[in-house]
Structure formats: structure tokens, C-alpha cells
Amino acid sequence: MELISREYAFRLAKVIDNRTGELLFTFATGTKGNISRIALLAYPHDEPIQYQSKRGIPDISEIKNAFSKSSHLRKAAYFEIDSEEIGRNDL
């Protein structure tokens, strides 16, 4: 399953263009019976700010290395594979 997930991750990486910028790329896999599922998720880099009040004094700071799950630029792909119907060469 890990090799199949990597293959799909490489395919997705090929079609993502430079307009997207930095991404946090994740994938999740699972198997139930003969069906294997792969979810690929890409979240864009974001520059959020954080507000805190310390003893009544506002403190605003930028959060570094953050990625946004609510951005309209995120990408996802979902695949189901029946191991009895296809072979590895069909990827």
C-alpha cells in the first residue's frame, strides 16, 4: 500500500503547478477486505496572525510555518482500488 500511495503522490506532484506555492502534503490509507483506499491532501502555506491579551495588553504576532485547511486553494484526491480487479502494473 505504501508504494501505491507514493506513486499517486508523485502523480499529484507532477500536476500541481507553481501558482500553489509551498504545501503541506499528507496522505492516509486504509484497507477493508479487498478494497484499499488512499486519500491525498495538499494544504497551502498561510500567514495567519494570533491575538492574545496578556494582563489587558493586546499582543498580536505572526504564526510561522502554518498551513490552511480552510483555503480555497487546497487540493485533494481520493482513490479506491480493488486488489482482485487490477494489478500493480495498472497504476
N, C-alpha and C positions, 0 to 999 in steps of 0.2 A: 504494500500500500504506500509506503514512504516513497518508493521510486516513481510510482504513478503520480503521487502528489507533486513531486519535484518536476516531473515532465509538464504537468499542467501549469505549474508556477512559472516555468521558463517560457511556456507559450504565452501566458498572460503578460509577462515582462516584455516580450517582443512587440506586443500591440499597444502597450502604454507609451504614449508619446511624451515629449519634453515639456508640454504645457502643464502637466500634472505636478512636476517638481518632486520634492522628497516625499516618500511614502513610508508608512508602517505597513508591512505586508505580513499577513498571517494566513495560515490555513488550518482547517480542522478536518479530521477524517473519522469515519465510523463504519462499522460493518454489522449487518444483521442478516444472517443466513448467507445467501449468495450475493446479496446486494451490498456494494461498497459505495459510500457517499463521501464526496470531497467538497468542502466549501472554501473558496479562496476570497479573501477580503483585503482591500487596499484602502488605507485611511490617509488623507493628505496631511502634510505638516501644517500646523496652525500657530498663530502668535497670540494666544489669549492673555488676558490680564487677570490679576487676582486682587480683590479688595478685602482688606481686613481692618477692623477697628481695634487699636490697642490703647486701652485706657481712654477711650474717647477721641483718640487721634487717628485720622484716616491714614492707611498705609496702602498704596497701590504699587504693585510690582508686576513685571512681565514674567510669565511662566516659560521657561526654556524647554526645548525638546518635547513639545506637546503635539499630539495628533488628534484630529477632529473626527468624531464619529457622526456628527450631525451635518457635516459639509455636503453640499450637493455634488461635489467632485469625487466622492468616494466611489469605489468600484467593487463589484462582487461577481463571482461566478459560482455556480453550483452544478455538480455532475453526479449522476448515479451510474454505476457500472455493474452489470450482471456478469459475474465471472463465468457462468455457464454459456453465455451467448457470444462473448467476444474474447479474443486472446490478447496478450500483451502487445502484439505487433499492430493491433488496430488503433493504438493511441495516436 
